[in-house]
């Protein structure tokens, strides 16, 4: 027999009295819609691969964009019920429990007063290895993107590289599937001094969070300037002297050139200036007669 539901909310009228014998009175009542009549129900059971019920599984219903809407937890029989699910909406349904792989059920559109059954078989995660995550930061706690993060096995006399990754735009890094052992995690990025941290995985299924704070490296933050000195025919000029000028402007916007370094070209007309701080530069070059 189908479930019977109230279409309207239970209403109550105002009081009216019959005073005279044989008097006739009128009592009207306007009923409000029962908003719960425009809903449905989702139910089911969750078992493991041995066909045993699994208690404590979170069952979550989301909209089509995975925005959470409803959730519940299975009982000792692996059963769940989610009532009052709004009709005329498309939903996804998920089942999750620690130690098991997340399971996604078939999407559905709830109809008024509909009852939808969704059963799941969830699989236990067999990997017993551990997990490491963290952030790469500068000294001011700013997130550092594109840092190289290496994981080393440090159990031996010489560390052995086992995994490598790169921090994302939020400065985050992750290493999965780390077996029991001794490890060092190290980060490096141009303009910063490399930093590292040691940790031990002593048991299975551990979760580690290690943030690495990187200090500025004044030397590696400096740049280089190089180029070729050639004559009007494009031939490289060997042994030309090259002077590097820092370009600045005075209060009136007039250009000021300050010589800061000098060098000499090689036999291919190549020159190179290293350890140059941020700024604007020009070069001047010439060659003297022998």
Order of alpha helices (4+ residues) and beta strands (2+ residues): beta-beta-beta-beta-beta-beta-beta-beta-beta-beta-beta-beta-beta-beta-beta-beta-beta-beta-beta-beta-beta-beta
